[in-house]
Amino acid sequence: MHTRFILINTSHAGNVGAAARAMKTMGFDDLVLVAPRWANVLRREETVQRASGALDVLEKCRIVDTLDEALEGITHLCATAMTPRDFGPPTVAPRVHFDALLKTELNCHVLRGIEADLVMSVEHESAIERPAPQKGVGFLFGSERFGMRNEDVYRCHACLSIPSNPQFGSLNIGAAIQVIAYDWRMALGGFSGIDAVPHGPQTLDAAVADALQVSGMLAHLEKSLVALEFLDPTAPKKLMPRLNQLFNRAGVTQEEIHILRGIAKAILRKTAPAAGDTPSG
């Protein structure tokens, strides 16, 4: 399963190098920086020094302007924050969440194997409830100064909270990435038995929608709800974050995204003023 670490608004160059080192130690190399403080952060002396040999991770690292750009191909998104958010995803310990995620993934592959052994009649095909496999897992880390914005946490499927001293639970970003990367690597089987759980794009079905597709669909749906006067744009409350969590739990596929966007398009077409209509008053 592809893994990506995403750092949002990083303000200290050394933390980027520390992140690269922590990732390489656990065998990961996909690092994306969203609007870091320094445009040349990957070339700064402190970054290179703290990377301590993980220069290949820095060379591959991408810098983007928005979180949306960092989410392509990511179907399961985890925030890293100590404080639970109202209306946000469930807050869980990393190991507990990783075990549950990979059990679901393994069940998916078992069901695919069962399907391959069957002569697939219409009755067989409709009888099997197959969970959508994941293409990529992303871990979000917020700014050192401000942490994570509620809007970013709301987009996630889970909020990971590392068990720590209640009186002193704050972790440096590099340390937090090391802990998450270690727990995720161990959940995948470590380095000796990593292939025990099928992973990689060549073994996973590509039907599940990624976070960017879900975000685009929600924006489209929001416009249609405003057109229906179901959603008041001046007082949206928590409707869209709640819908975001609903679709995250559902694990919608790309085909389902197309259906939902088709519904939104039809609503907007039906609610649009007729060509000859003029405003009253």
ABEGO torsion letter per residue (X at the ends): XBBBBBBBGBABAAAAAAAAAAAAAAGBABBBBBGBABAAAAABAAAAAAAGGAAAAAAABBBBABAAAAABGBABBBBBBABBBBGBBBBBBAAAAAAAAAAAAAAAAAAAAAAAABBBBAAAAAABBBBBBBABBBBBBBBAAAEBBAAAAAABABBBBBBBBAABABBBAAAAAAAAAAAAAAAAGEAAAAAABBBEAAABBAABBBAAAAAAAAAAAAAAAAAAGABBAABAEAAAAAAAAAAAAAGBBAAAAAAAAAAAAAAAAAABBBAABBBBX
